[in-house]
Amino acid sequence: MDTIDAEDAACLRRIALLGGCKGPVRLSTQALGDQLGISQQTASRRLQSLEKAQMVSRTAESTGQYVLVTRTGEELLRREFAEYCKIFDVTDEQYVLTGTVMSGVGEGRYYMSIPHYQEQFEKLCGFTPYPGTLNIKLNPQSLQVRKRMDSLEWTIVPGFKDEHRMFGEARCIKCTISGIPCAIVMPGRTHHPEEVIEVISGTQLRDALDLKENSEVVVVIG
């Protein structure tokens, strides 16, 4: 897990508060130092340290220096946020995703038929997954909710290696659809765009809920 010291973390938070997670922000070392109560030289060293740790990226243009929080930096901030949520007991928030059913390419059926993954999901989720996944295309509002869910505590499903190939790890989080216990699965590698999620369950959800292509579904987490 990537870590940085407390002073660098404070600098990273300040850049994020200035909008650095949304896009590059114009930021001089003098302005950053003033905001953090440190010298310009120290602010410059902090930026260099964050850049070396790949927490931020910097570009120099004629109008000044632009700083962007990288995906690695954002993930560190999300982990920090999740820890504060535990301290202040705000992790019981319920998340609701809505979307429509769509056909997949059969990858979920293949992976959910592998004994290793079946055993892991039974242990972690409390059910043996039906061999297949329900693909759901989220509506635009739910896509924003889905992004906020990255701060929640997802369960890691370990990968494994057989004599032919390496199977990657995944992560999952429990949920329900119409009261049926399910789990959202996020493979380490996926061909789906970010607005598509895969849901597993111990039952064939299409049959149990009479779902067809483009049927609307509501996924409840928490």
N, C-alpha and C positions, 0 to 999 in steps of 0.2 A: 504494500500500500504506500502511495506517495505521501510524504510528510514534509513540512517545512517548519522553521522555528516560529516562535510567537510573534516576533517583530515583522517577519515576512508575511505571516498570516494577516496581521493587522493592515499591512500595506495592500494585500490582495483584496481584503474586504472593502477598503476605501475605494479602490479602483472599480470594484463591482458596484458599489453604491453610486458611483459617478456614471454608471451605465455601461461599464466595460464588458458585461455579459451579453449585452444586446448588440454591441458593435464597437468598433474602435472609437476611443474618446481622445480628444486632443488634451494632452497633459504634459506640462513642463515639470521638471524635477523641483523647481522652486515652488510651484503651486502645490505639488504633492507634499513637499516638506512642510509647507505652511499648514496644510490640513492635518498632518500627522504630528505636528509639533517637533519636528526634527530638522536638521540642517539640509541644505540642498545636496551636499556631498553624501550624506547618509541616505537620503531619498534615492539618489542615483545608484548607490550600492544595493539598495533594496530591490530596485527594478532589475538590476543586473542579475541579482540572485534569483529572483522570480523567473526571469527569462531563461537562465541556466537550468532551472528546475522544470522548465516547460509549462509553467503556470500562466505565463502571459507571453504575448508576442508583441514586438514593437516595430513600427515603420516610421522612417523619417521622411517628411515632405517639406516643401517650401514654406508651408504654413505652420510647421511645427512637428512635434513628436506625437504619434498616435499609438495608444496602448489598448490591446484587446485581451480579455481573459480567455484562455484556451479551454478546450473541453476538459483537460486534466485539472485546470484550476477550478472550473465550475463544479466538477465532481467532488473536489476537496471541500468546497463551500457547502455543497449539498450534504455531505457526511457530517459536517459541523452543525448544520441546521438540524439534521435528524437527532444528533446528540442533545441539542438544546430542547427539542420537542420532548425527549424522554424526561429531561429534568423538570420541565414545566407541565408535563402530563397533557400534551395536546395531540397525542398520537391516536386518540380515539375518534378523530374526525372521519366521517364517512365520505367516501368518494363514489360518485355515480357517473358511469360512462354510458352513452347511448350511441348506437350505430346500426348498420344494416349488415345482414348476413351476405357473404360473398363466397364464391367457390375458390378453393386453393388448387395447388398443383400436385397434391398427394404426398408432400414431404412429411406432414404431420402424421399421417397414417403409418409411414415407414418407421419414423423414430419412436412413436408411441407403441410400436409392436416389438421393440427391442427389450428383452427381459431386464437388462440393467436399468433402463429408464423406468420401466414399469415398477420395478422394486423400489427405486428411489422415490418416485412420486407417491407410491402407496405409503411409504414411511413418512414422507414429509407433508403430504396433503390429506392422508387418511382415506384414500380411495385408489383402486387400481384403474388407471385411465383407459377409457375406451380407445381402441386403436384408430385415432384420428383426432384432428383439432377442428374447432369451429372458428372460422376466420370472420372477423368483424371489422368493417370499415367504419371508423369513428367519424361522427360529424365534427365540424370545425370547433364548436364549443368544447366538446369532450376531448379533443386533441390537446387543448390547453390544460385541461384537468389531468390528462395522462402524463403530461410533462411534469406537473407538480408531484405526481406520485413517485418520481425518482428519489424523493427524500424519505420515502417509507422504507421499512426494513424488509427487503426481498430475501427469499430463501435461495441459497445456491444449490443447484443440482450438479454434483460433480460429474466430470467427463470420465472417460475410460479408454483404454486401448486394447484392441484384440489383435489377432495375428495379421490382420490385413490393413487396418487403418486406425487413426486416432479419432475418437468421437468427443466433441467439445462439451464444455460445461454449459449450463443454462441457468436462468434464475426464474423464480415463480413467486406469485403472491396469491393467497386464497381470495375467492370471491364467490358470489352466487348469481345465478340467473333464474328468475322466477322461483326463488327459494331452493334451487338445486345446487348443492356444493360443487364448486368448480375451482379452477385456478388459471390465472393468466400466465402464459409461458413466454419468456423472452430468450430465444436461443442466442448463443454467443455470436453466431453468424446467421443472418437472415436475409432473404431476398425481398422481404416485404418492405414497402415504404412505411414511414413512421406513423401514418394514420391507420395502419392495419395491425390488429392484435390477434393473437391465437389463444383460444380458451380450450382447456381440457376438462373432462368430467368423467365420472365413473359410469355414465350412461350416454347413449347416443342422443345428443341434445336436439338434433334436427327432428328425430322421430318423437322424442318425449314432449317437445314443445310445438310440434307441427310447424317447424320453420322451413321456409322456402327461400329461394334466392331473393334478396332485397327485403326480407322480413326484418322489421325493427326489433331490436333487443335492448334490454337494459341490464348493465353489469354493475353490481354493487360490491364495493370493497370496503371492509371495515365493519 
